[in-house]
Amino acid sequence: MAAFFIQFFLNLLDIGIFWYYLNTFHNKKRVPAFVCMPLPVLLAAVWAWVNSFDYPFANLLALAAVLSVLSLLFYGGLLQKVTGVIVFIGAGILVEPAGFILLQVLQYSPPDGEMYKYYFVAALGEIMRCGAIYLFCRAARLKGINFSKLPTDFIWPVLVVFVFAVMDCCFIVMVSLESGSVKSLVMCLCIIVSVILTYYLVFYMVERLAGLFEKQHGEEMYKEEMRYQEIYYRELEKRNEDMQVFKHDLKNKLVEMYRFFEEEDTKQLMERIRKIYQELDSADDASYSANPAVDSVLRLKIGKAKAEGIGTDVYVLVPKGLKLEYGDTGVLYGNLLDNAIEACQKVEKGKRYIHIENKYMDGKMLLVIENSKPPAVNEKLQTTKQDSYQHGRGIASVRKVVGKYNGTVVFSDKGDCFEAAVMLYGIEAG
């Protein structure tokens, strides 16, 4: 009975370590307290009961099941959760050789050996794993790394390298146990340390590479911001010049109209009024938003759409002081509208359209862009462009901006039309 309770407390410590790991990289779901509080205790008890059978494979399956159940209490994709379970189990396996060596030093001989030695080493192993995972989580927090938000293509190679490293360590332990000598176990431990250091260097290299890409993305965002600011100020300058010309011309036309009025030449007066009305009607002085950043991007892209014979329906209701950075505005609206225009170009003229709906309320902003497209359904929503790499980076940039504002983006292929729906949260408006 004493062995059960000791194993129970060791398992509870394991669960606490894993909970800390999950809480570092994932957001916890809203689960009632009457579920969260007893669940770890219940899982630790069931796991201790499985441990009492002394069957290693069953212990491993029980550990994986317990960690998987705990993962369900946190947000995150399936791959991120599986990665967390594998990393945690692997970290425990990497500690095993040190435990074997310590048991040999203490001259522990199962099954009749002193059990206090075994549980002392087991507790020491738990403390070592707890310290390693704590340092790992703390380092990740300081560097601002969030593994739950890493792309799948990034996680897979790192996970595979780690799995093979753990497998190598397991094989080394098995070979060392066959010899049964302390010397072989020490050599085993040295090899495992070298494997761990190699994996650390791989992780460090990947982290540095991710930082390089982050810096490159920041530079691209800055260039995009400068580009749209230049467009906005250039258009503003053009509007001021046009207004000066309009005021000058209008003054001369009013003098002429006044002369027609004095001469009671109503025919010439009406003709002059008609021409002024046509000039005003033909002037493309549309303003789509009170926000200058949004308006400048929309004016640029909608002008491009009209040149391609694409009908546009724009409904934008966002405040002038919307705290959305120029670069983020350009990336979000610019990339989505570029994709919509290119899809419309593949549709025959007369059936091309882009509908834009943009609303803001209580810190939340909704942007929905719907466009016509060829009827073929792209079920996996993969790019059909020749330059798929650049297109992929455009969509990745959109997702990055959405993630920056803790938002969501959904792409829907509806057959003869395509819809991109973006929701951003926590946006202030001055």
MARLO-879325 format. One record per residue (C-alpha): residue in three letters; z, y, x. Coordinates in steps of 0.25 Angstrom, whole numbers, plus 5000, padded with zeros to 4 digits. Each point is the difference from the previous one (the first is absolute). Layout:
BEGIN
AlaZYX...
***
This chain:
BEGIN
Met500050005000Ala500350095011Ala498749985006Phe499350044987Phe500750135000Ile499750035014Gln498649974998Phe500050094987Phe500550125008Leu499049985011Asn498949994989Leu500650134993Leu499950075014Asp498549955001Ile499750064986Gly500750135003Ile499150025013Phe498749974992Trp500550094989Tyr500150115011Tyr498649975005Leu499450014986Asn500750134997Thr499450065013Phe498649974997His499949994985Asn500550084988Lys501049924991Lys499649974985Arg500950054989Val500849874998Pro501350004992Ala501349995008Phe500449874993Val498849945006Cys500050065014Met501549975003Pro500249854997Leu498649965004Pro500250005015Val501349934998Leu499349894991Leu498949995010Ala500949985012Ala500849894992Val498749924997Trp499550025014Ala501449955005Trp499949884991Val498649965005Asn500650025015Ser501049894997Phe499049895000Asp499750035014Tyr498549994998Pro499350115009Phe498750004992Ala500750024987Asn500950115007Leu498750085004Leu499449994986Ala501350054994Leu500050115009Ala498650044997Ala500349994985Val501250095001Leu499350105007Ser498850004991Val500950024988Leu500750125007Ser498650065002Leu499750004985Leu501150114999Phe499150105009Tyr498750064998Gly498849965009Gly498849915001Leu500049855001Leu499650015015Gln501050105004Lys501149914993Val499549875006Thr500050075014Gly501450044998Val500549864997Ile499249945012Val500550115010Phe501449984996Ile499949845001Gly499350025013Ala501150095006Gly501049894996Ile499249895007Leu499850095013Val501650005001Glu500149854999Pro499849975015Ala501250105004Gly500849924990Phe499649875006Ile500450045014Leu501350064995Leu500449864993Gln499649935013Val500950095008Leu501249984990Gln499749855001Tyr499849984985Ser499549864997Pro499649974985Pro500349944991Asp501549985004Gly500150135008Glu500950114997Met499450074988Tyr500750135003Lys499150015013Tyr498749984991Tyr500450114990Phe500450095011Val498649995006Ala499450014986Ala500850134997Leu499650065014Gly498549974997Glu500150074987Ile500650125007Met498950005010Arg498949994989Cys500850114992Gly500050095013Ala498549985003Ile499650034986Tyr500850124999Leu499450065013Phe498649964995Cys500350074986Arg500650125007Ala498850025010Ala499049994989Arg500850114992Leu500050095012Lys498549985002Gly499750024985Ile499449864999Asn499949944986Phe499549865000Ser499949994985Lys498950115001Leu499249945011Pro498649954996Thr499749854999Asp499050005012Phe501150055009Ile501149914995Trp499249875002Pro499850005015Val501450045003Leu500649894991Val499149895006Val500450045014Phe501549994995Val499849874994Phe499449945012Ala501150065009Val501049934991Met499349875000Asp499950005015Cys501550025001Cys500249884991Phe499249915008Ile500750055013Val501449974993Met499549864996Val499549975014Ser501350055006Leu500949924991Glu499249875004Ser500550025014Gly501450044996Ser500450075012Val500650145001Lys499050045010Ser498849974991Leu500650084989Val500250125009Met498649995004Cys499649994985Leu500850134997Cys499350085012Ile498749954994Ile500450054986Val500450135005Ser498750025007Val499349974987Ile500950104993Leu499650115010Thr498649964999Tyr500050024985Tyr500850135001Leu498950055009Val498949964990Phe500850074989Tyr500250125009Met498550015003Val499749994985Glu501050114997Arg499450095010Leu498649974995Ala500550034986Gly500650135005Leu498650045006Phe499349974987Glu501150094993Lys499750115010Gln498549994998His500250004985Gly500850135001Glu499050075008Glu498949964990Met500950054989Tyr500250135007Lys498550025002Glu499749974986Glu501150104996Met499350115009Arg498649964994Tyr500550024986Gln500750135003Glu498850055007Ile499149974987Tyr501150074991Tyr500050135008Arg498550005002Glu499849984985Leu501150114998Glu499250105009Lys498749974993Arg500750024986Asn500550145005Glu498650035006Asp499349964987Met501050084992Gln499750135008Val498549984998Phe500249974985Lys500850134998His499050085008Asp498849944991Leu500850014987Lys500250155003Asn498550025001Lys499749924988Leu501050074992Val499450135004Glu498649954996Met500549944986Tyr500750144997Arg498650075002Phe499449904991Phe501150034990Glu499750155001Glu498549984998Glu500349904988Asp499149905007Thr500749884993Lys499049905005Gln500250035015Leu501550004998Met500049864993Glu499149955011Arg500950055011Ile501349944993Arg499349874999Lys499650005015Ile501550035004Tyr500549894991Gln499049905006Glu500550045014Leu501449984996Asp499749874994Ser499349955012Ala501150045010Asp500749875004Asp501450065001Ala500849894994Ser501449985004Tyr500649864997Ser501550025004Ala501050115002Asn500449935013Pro499150055011Ala500049875008Val499649914988Asp499050114995Ser499350015014Val499849855001Leu499649984986Arg499050125001Leu499449935012Lys499949864995Ile499650044986Gly498950095006Lys499549885007Ala500049914988Lys499250104992Ala499050005011Glu499849854998Gly499850024985Ile501449954996Gly500750054988Thr501450045002Asp501250014990Val501250075007Tyr501450014994Val501050055010Leu501450064996Val500850015013Pro500850135004Lys499650105010Gly501249975009Leu499849855001Lys500749955013Leu498849915004Glu499650025014Tyr498550045003Gly499849885008Asp500549914989Thr499250074990Gly498749995007Val500349855004Leu500449964986Tyr499050084991Gly498950005011Asn499949855002Leu500149964986Leu498950104996Asp499149965011Asn500149854996Ala499850044985Ile498750085004Glu499549895009Ala500249904988Cys499350094990Gln498850025010Lys499749854997Val499850034985Glu498850054994Lys500050154997Gly500550034986Lys501149905000Arg500750065012Tyr501450064997Ile501450035006His501250024992Ile501250075007Glu501450014993Asn501150065008Lys501450034995Tyr501350045005Met501449994993Asp501450005005Gly499749965015Lys498949904996Met498550025002Leu499049914993Leu498550005005Val499049914993Ile498650005005Glu499049924992Asn498549985004Ser498749934996Lys499649885009Pro499049895000Pro500449894990Ala500449895010Val501549985000Asn500650015014Glu501249914997Lys500750015014Leu499750155000Gln499349985014Thr499150115005Thr498549994998Lys499750115011Gln499249975013Asp501150075007Ser501249914995Tyr500950045011Gln500050154997His500149974985Gly501249915003Arg500650115008Gly499850104988Ile500749914990Ala501149975010Ser500250155002Val500150024985Arg501049894999Lys500850075012Val500150134992Val500449934988Gly501149925008Lys500550145006Tyr500350044986Asn500649874996Gly498949984990Thr499049904995Val498549984999Val499249914992Phe498549975001Ser499449944987Asp498549954999Lys499650004986Gly498649955001Asp499150134998Cys501150095005Phe501150015010Glu501450064999Ala501050055011Ala501450044994Val501050065010Met501450044996Leu500850085010Tyr501550024999Gly501050115005Ile499050115001Glu500650144999Ala499350124994Gly500350145003
***
